[in-house]
Amino acid sequence: MKGRSPQQDSTPRLEDLPDLITRRELAALAGIAEQTLARWAVAGEVNRGPRITRLGRAVRYQKQHVREWLDSRAEPAAEHSALAG
């Protein structure tokens, strides 16, 4: 956000999170509601969200799977000429 220093930004960085990420941490990182992540996990909506890891009743996301999911969602940047026109 314009005018905010990195110290004021409370959005977590993937690199700063533990290897097993909670749903709340992922929601804050990705800007997606926790309820949406939960729905994707229980509905088995393949490729909607990152793979989950169940530890008993707890659901966690492995940092590697989150990174792979984010990479798979990336779109190529628009051509410079398309933006200039």
Secondary structure, 3 states (H helix, E strand, C coil): CCCCCCCCCCCCCHHHCCCEECHHHHHHHHCCCHHHHHHHHHCCCCCCCCCCEEECCEEEEEHHHHHHHHHHHCCCCCCHHHHHC
